[in-house]
Amino acid sequence: MSSKTVISSPVSIDRAASSGIVSRTSWGEESRIRIGPADSGGQLTILDYRAPANFGPPRHLHHWEDEVFEVIEGQAVVWTPDLSFILAPGDLVLLPKLGPHTWRAYGPKGIRFTVTFTPSAVGNISGAVTLTDSASGSPQVVSLGGTGQ
């Protein structure tokens, strides 16, 4: 009889009712990390995300990670260069890295979805985002930085 050493990682459990750290923006977005890079050895990040009706980010792409988007409540219209479509509760889409895309909460209600990034962004990441205030037309530059861990 041979013996093998089994090395296991701790199980990560996130209860939906727990009071994890929630990030909120002034325009109504909310996100909470359910599983982070530290929990998965940098392999994935899972977020619970909510956005108000008609909200959506600008067209963008991810340089390092694929994005999986699963709708829980509400609907979203998703745009890619090849296809635009509506997602309803239970629908899921894989948005590959380097593929331009965007989405918008569709209909009279906000949206709730789970988004998974794989692999997680690990290491020093920094950049700048230019936001334009549609009321005044003046650009606002925001610097972003972090470790991704």
N, C-alpha and C positions, 0 to 999 in steps of 0.2 A: 504494500500500500504506500503510495507516494503522498507526500504532503506538499501543498502549495500555499504560499503566503498570499493572502488576498489583501490588497491595499484599497481601501474605499475612502471616498470623500464623504464629509458629513452631508446629510440630506438637508436641503433648504426648503422650508415650508413658509409660505406667506399666506396668511388668512385674510380674505377680502375685508373682513370687519376690523382688522387691526388698524392701528392709528399711524401707519408709516408716514414718512415725510412726504408731503404733497407740495408740488411746485405750482404756483398760480400766477397767471399774468393778469395785467389790468384789463385786458380785453376778453377774459373769460376762459382761457385754456387752463386745464388742470392735468398734471401727470404725476404718477407715482411709480417708483421703481418696484416691481414685484420680485424680480430676480436680477441681480446685478453682476458685473464682471467678477467681483470678488467671490460671489457664490458659484460661478461657473468656470473658474479658471480662465476667464477672458473669452469663453466660447460664445456667450450670448448675453443679451440684456432683454428683459421683458418688461414693458411699461403698460400700466393701465392709464388710458388717456381719454379725456373728455374735452369737447369743444362746443361752443354755442352754434346755433343755426347760422348758416351762411359763412362760417369761418373756414378758411383754408390757408395753408402756407403758400408762399411763392413757389414757382417751379424750381426744382432743385435736383441734385443727385448726391449719392453717397459714394465717396471714393474708396472706402475700406470695407463696408458691410452691406449684405443683402438685408432687405426689410420685408417682413411678413406682417400683413395688416389684416386683422379679423374683426369684423363689425359685431358688436354686442347689442347696441341700441341705436336706432336712427338709421339714416342712409347716408352714403357718401358717393359722390361722383369722382372717379379717378381718371386722370389723364396721363397717357404716355405718348411718345411720338407715333406709335403704331395703332393705338386703340384708346377710346374713351368708353367708360362703362359705369353703371351704377351698382354699388354693393349694398345689400340689405343684411339684416341680422343673420348671422351664421355664415355669411360669405367670407371668403379669405382670398387674398392675392399675394403673390410673391413679386416684389419689385427688386430686380437684381441690381447689384452695385454698378455704378457708372451709367445707369439708365435714367435719363431725365424723367421726372414725374411730378405730379402734384395731386391734391385731393381737395374737396370742399364738402362740408356738411350740407346735405341736400334735403330740401323740404323745410317744413315749419319748425321742426324740433332740432335740438342739438344732437350730437353724436357721442357715443362711447365705444371705444374699441381697444383691443389689445394689439400692441405693436412689438414685434420681436426683431432685434438686430443681431445678426450673426456674421462674423464673430463680433464680439464687443469691441468698441474702440479702446485700445490699450496704448498707453504711452502719452507723451505730451502732444496735445492738439491745440492749435490756436488758429484764429482767423478773424475776419471782420465781416460784419453784415451791414449793408446800407439799407436803411428803412426810409421810405418816403412818406411823410405825413400828407395824406391826400387833401387835407383842408388847406394847408399852407404851401404845399409843394416843395418844402425845404427838406433836403436829405438829412438824416440823422445817422451817425455812424456809431455802432456798438461793437466793442472788442470783446471777443469770447476767448476763454482759455480754460484749461483744466487738464487733469491727468487721464480722464476716462476710466479711472479705477474707483 
